[in-house]
Amino acid sequence: MITGSEIRQKAERKYTDFLKYKIACNLNGKTDDEAFFPLHIKADKGKANDDLQKYEQEITPLYEQSKNKTGTGYTLEFEEINTRNYGHQQKLKNILFENEEDYLSFIKKKAEIKNLTTALEILKTQIFLSDTELTDWALAHTQDLTADCSEETDFWKNICLCANWLHENQKSDLYIREIPLSVHTKFIETNKALIHSFFSTDSTADFEAKHGLKQKPYLVRFRSLSEMPLLLGNLSVSELSLPLQDFIHLDKSECLQHIQTILIVENELVYLTFPKMKNALCIWGHGFTVTMLKHCEWFHNYRILYFGDLDEHGFQILSDFRIHFPQTESFCMDMRTLQEFSQFRCKGKVLSGNSIPQNLSDEERAVFNELRNNTERNRLEQERISVNYIRGKLRYLKF
């Protein structure tokens, strides 16, 4: 016979369907083909000829936990049957939840449904979505709707304020902090994913760009590796950080005098400690190399070296960068380097869908395959490669 814990498990499995039912009730004013309650629980209820003592041992705890005894929870319905061995007996006929109150009390979800109801009451009158769009959105965001948002006053009203404003002002070119709403900046920053969900199911990456907001400037950090410093008028500096929109015009300045080679390095410490190099400029790439530097048309006039981690993503960045700058050479991403520092190899992430970068040389592809075929040691971080080794590599470069 079914136990109380098994009834709970079966009841909890019905919760997703119940959420759909509640959303339909709140947003459409009607349910599907039939009402959700009474909710019957299919179960082994025992047989007429079961051993009477065993049956009583199993039914007693089930009865003690039921609404028949406690006043809430599941209800046990009995029927009188005539058995050959024991005569007339009360046998369990049905297990059911008579109403919403009983059901939610039993699975301890009353607070969640209250949260959902409160949210939907606000959304259906204050969000810009149509009824059909809101229903589809709600069905996909039950976890958001049932979450406890009580720590933030007027949470759902403020979510609507933000989403509606973005809907009506799609090209504001304002920073988030400048949005003229009575909602603090931190609220929008924290709830980007939820706000964006009313517009699209895609990633919240580039939230500002997708909603016509001004983005924080991306700073390009670079330093001279040669004996010649960077020139800014009468000022000589060893290192600079410039907004990308200014960096893409760096060729119009004096900074590139005597520069012949551009080196892009992913790790900050490797960038800071990279040895001297004749007529070279070093850029700290830190993962955004392709998406951010592809607009630097003046790169086409320079020799470019890329030094990334020896892992799948490092070679993917190299491959992607070559789409824009085919002359790009890899640095310290060869088999000899991998073997020299093999003891430092570790487990790293693999590319989505096990894709293979297209724009690699034969040796680079061999290194990539060597890494992919060893899933437990498929990464060599570039900071593991010693400065002395890098110096040795530089001596073999042809300038």
Solvent accessible surface area in square Angstrom, and as a share of the most:
residue,aa,sasa,rsa
1,M,43,0.19
2,I,10,0.05
3,T,67,0.39
4,G,13,0.13
5,S,71,0.46
6,E,72,0.32
7,I,0,0.00
8,R,81,0.29
9,Q,96,0.43
10,K,63,0.27
11,A,0,0.00
12,E,79,0.35
13,R,163,0.59
14,K,75,0.32
15,Y,25,0.09
16,T,82,0.48
17,D,72,0.37
18,F,0,0.00
19,L,14,0.07
20,K,105,0.45
21,Y,43,0.17
22,K,27,0.12
23,I,1,0.00
24,A,13,0.10
25,C,42,0.25
26,N,23,0.12
27,L,26,0.13
28,N,72,0.37
29,G,68,0.65
30,K,141,0.60
31,T,44,0.25
32,D,122,0.63
33,D,150,0.78
34,E,141,0.63
35,A,67,0.52
36,F,34,0.14
37,F,33,0.14
38,P,79,0.49
39,L,16,0.08
40,H,89,0.40
41,I,6,0.03
42,K,177,0.75
43,A,26,0.20
44,D,88,0.45
45,K,51,0.22
46,G,28,0.27
47,K,151,0.64
48,A,40,0.31
49,N,102,0.52
50,D,44,0.23
51,D,77,0.40
52,L,47,0.24
53,Q,125,0.55
54,K,114,0.48
55,Y,10,0.04
56,E,91,0.41
57,Q,116,0.52
58,E,59,0.27
59,I,20,0.10
60,T,70,0.41
61,P,63,0.39
62,L,3,0.01
63,Y,79,0.30
64,E,81,0.36
65,Q,96,0.42
66,S,0,0.00
67,K,47,0.20
68,N,65,0.33
69,K,115,0.49
70,T,79,0.46
71,G,52,0.50
72,T,58,0.34
73,G,4,0.03
74,Y,0,0.00
75,T,16,0.09
76,L,4,0.02
77,E,67,0.30
78,F,68,0.29
79,E,72,0.32
80,E,111,0.50
81,I,42,0.21
82,N,109,0.56
83,T,9,0.05
84,R,226,0.83
85,N,99,0.51
86,Y,75,0.29
87,G,29,0.28
88,H,127,0.57
89,Q,40,0.18
90,Q,103,0.46
91,K,12,0.05
92,L,10,0.05
93,K,102,0.43
94,N,36,0.18
95,I,1,0.01
96,L,7,0.04
97,F,0,0.00
98,E,80,0.36
99,N,62,0.32
100,E,54,0.24
101,E,94,0.42
102,D,6,0.03
103,Y,0,0.00
104,L,8,0.04
105,S,33,0.22
106,F,22,0.09
107,I,7,0.03
108,K,157,0.66
109,K,53,0.23
110,K,99,0.42
111,A,72,0.55
112,E,53,0.24
113,I,7,0.03
114,K,146,0.62
115,N,37,0.19
116,L,0,0.00
117,T,46,0.27
118,T,71,0.41
119,A,0,0.00
120,L,0,0.00
121,E,81,0.36
122,I,28,0.14
123,L,0,0.00
124,K,82,0.35
125,T,106,0.61
126,Q,72,0.32
127,I,18,0.09
128,F,62,0.26
129,L,27,0.13
130,S,58,0.38
131,D,107,0.55
132,T,96,0.56
133,E,92,0.41
134,L,5,0.03
135,T,22,0.13
136,D,85,0.44
137,W,14,0.05
138,A,0,0.00
139,L,77,0.38
140,A,76,0.59
141,H,36,0.16
142,T,33,0.19
143,Q,153,0.68
144,D,50,0.26
145,L,0,0.00
146,T,13,0.07
147,A,46,0.35
148,D,106,0.55
149,C,31,0.18
150,S,90,0.58
151,E,177,0.79
152,E,58,0.26
153,T,108,0.63
154,D,78,0.40
155,F,27,0.11
156,W,14,0.05
157,K,85,0.36
158,N,24,0.12
159,I,0,0.00
160,C,1,0.01
161,L,74,0.37
162,C,2,0.01
163,A,0,0.00
164,N,32,0.17
165,W,31,0.11
166,L,4,0.02
167,H,73,0.33
168,E,131,0.59
169,N,50,0.26
170,Q,111,0.49
171,K,189,0.80
172,S,30,0.19
173,D,88,0.46
174,L,53,0.26
175,Y,77,0.29
176,I,11,0.06
177,R,194,0.71
178,E,91,0.41
179,I,15,0.07
180,P,96,0.60
181,L,45,0.22
182,S,108,0.70
183,V,17,0.10
184,H,99,0.44
185,T,38,0.22
186,K,143,0.60
187,F,4,0.02
188,I,3,0.02
189,E,75,0.34
190,T,94,0.55
191,N,23,0.12
192,K,43,0.18
193,A,65,0.50
194,L,20,0.10
195,I,0,0.00
196,H,5,0.02
197,S,18,0.12
198,F,10,0.04
199,F,68,0.28
200,S,38,0.25
201,T,140,0.81
202,D,77,0.40
203,S,72,0.46
204,T,46,0.27
205,A,61,0.48
206,D,91,0.47
207,F,3,0.01
208,E,30,0.14
209,A,53,0.41
210,K,91,0.39
211,H,11,0.05
212,G,22,0.21
213,L,9,0.04
214,K,77,0.33
215,Q,92,0.41
216,K,172,0.73
217,P,67,0.42
218,Y,42,0.16
219,L,92,0.46
220,V,2,0.01
221,R,58,0.21
222,F,0,0.00
223,R,40,0.14
224,S,9,0.06
225,L,0,0.00
226,S,11,0.07
227,E,146,0.65
228,M,83,0.37
229,P,57,0.36
230,L,1,0.01
231,L,43,0.21
232,L,72,0.36
233,G,57,0.55
234,N,168,0.86
235,L,104,0.52
236,S,62,0.40
237,V,30,0.18
238,S,82,0.53
239,E,60,0.27
240,L,29,0.14
241,S,57,0.37
242,L,44,0.22
243,P,35,0.22
244,L,26,0.13
245,Q,107,0.48
246,D,74,0.38
247,F,0,0.00
248,I,42,0.21
249,H,95,0.43
250,L,7,0.03
251,D,65,0.33
252,K,161,0.68
253,S,49,0.32
254,E,77,0.34
255,C,3,0.02
256,L,15,0.07
257,Q,87,0.39
258,H,103,0.46
259,I,14,0.07
260,Q,104,0.46
261,T,2,0.01
262,I,0,0.00
263,L,0,0.00
264,I,0,0.00
265,V,0,0.00
266,E,23,0.10
267,N,38,0.19
268,E,66,0.29
269,L,120,0.60
270,V,12,0.07
271,Y,0,0.00
272,L,66,0.33
273,T,75,0.44
274,F,6,0.02
275,P,12,0.08
276,K,126,0.54
277,M,9,0.04
278,K,140,0.59
279,N,29,0.15
280,A,0,0.00
281,L,0,0.00
282,C,0,0.00
283,I,1,0.00
284,W,52,0.18
285,G,1,0.01
286,H,53,0.24
287,G,45,0.43
288,F,100,0.42
289,T,0,0.00
290,V,25,0.15
291,T,82,0.48
292,M,53,0.24
293,L,3,0.02
294,K,73,0.31
295,H,99,0.44
296,C,0,0.00
297,E,116,0.52
298,W,9,0.03
299,F,0,0.00
300,H,92,0.41
301,N,123,0.63
302,Y,40,0.15
303,R,63,0.23
304,I,0,0.00
305,L,1,0.01
306,Y,0,0.00
307,F,0,0.00
308,G,0,0.00
309,D,26,0.14
310,L,0,0.00
311,D,7,0.03
312,E,0,0.00
313,H,77,0.34
314,G,4,0.04
315,F,0,0.00
316,Q,45,0.20
317,I,36,0.18
318,L,0,0.00
319,S,2,0.01
320,D,42,0.22
321,F,0,0.00
322,R,34,0.12
323,I,112,0.57
324,H,59,0.26
325,F,1,0.00
326,P,96,0.60
327,Q,64,0.29
328,T,5,0.03
329,E,61,0.27
330,S,34,0.22
331,F,7,0.03
332,C,4,0.02
333,M,1,0.01
334,D,23,0.12
335,M,51,0.23
336,R,146,0.53
337,T,0,0.00
338,L,1,0.01
339,Q,121,0.54
340,E,94,0.42
341,F,19,0.08
342,S,34,0.22
343,Q,122,0.54
344,F,73,0.31
345,R,23,0.09
346,C,49,0.29
347,K,127,0.54
348,G,17,0.16
349,K,164,0.70
350,V,73,0.42
351,L,11,0.06
352,S,104,0.67
353,G,79,0.76
354,N,98,0.50
355,S,53,0.34
356,I,85,0.43
357,P,3,0.02
358,Q,139,0.62
359,N,55,0.28
360,L,15,0.07
361,S,52,0.34
362,D,120,0.62
363,E,87,0.39
364,E,9,0.04
365,R,81,0.29
366,A,44,0.34
367,V,0,0.00
368,F,0,0.00
369,N,61,0.31
370,E,66,0.30
371,L,0,0.00
372,R,47,0.17
373,N,122,0.63
374,N,50,0.26
375,T,79,0.46
376,E,110,0.49
377,R,85,0.31
378,N,2,0.01
379,R,59,0.22
380,L,0,0.00
381,E,40,0.18
382,Q,0,0.00
383,E,82,0.37
384,R,115,0.42
385,I,6,0.03
386,S,50,0.32
387,V,54,0.31
388,N,111,0.57
389,Y,29,0.11
390,I,4,0.02
391,R,113,0.41
392,G,15,0.14
393,K,40,0.17
394,L,19,0.09
395,R,188,0.69
396,Y,168,0.64
397,L,38,0.19
398,K,174,0.74
399,F,122,0.51
